[in-house]
């Protein structure tokens, strides 16, 4: 085992049993798998014959799933819609042993879904279903209250694509209030390792 592998192994072993909150944009990654053997007569694009489909956690959900796979106890925090993709995200989180009470449902939003159509192991196209408006002040406050309520039980808080516009380059809405303000880290507490 090389020095880098030993160092990585030590780092990974420190995650086991740690309680880590992941706050961010939870989304669903869907894949439509098929075979493409001909072009469409309607346009110069491949026709994909459906074989099967699958879905996995995307965005902050992917980070949460990876931390859980490494042995951490993960508490997810984010905003989703009140729709079928949100239910699928909750099911995926539960399947990996994560609680879902940190997800705030907002019926005025749609849950972000990224659908990739893949043929012959090559992505043909990706279809994004999302809205990018900032969270309302009330929704932001609800999310912050949930995170603050969990801080005493956490070893770390890991913000992903969220909470503060200075940290968010993807503009999916979890970065600030609907009034144009940004969320200040001091409203939640110290980022990173919780003391």
Buried (B, 14 or more C-beta within 10 A) or exposed (E): EEEEEEEEEEEEEEBEEBBBBBBBBBBBBBBBBBEBEEEEEEEEEBBBEEEEEEBEBBBBBBBBBBBBEBEBBBBBBBBBBEBEBBBBBBEBBEEBEBBBEBBBBBEEBBBBBBBBBBBEEEEBEEEEBBEEEBBBEEBBBBBBEBBEEBBEEBBBBBBBBBBBBEBBEBBBBBBBBBEEEBBEBEEBBEBEEBE
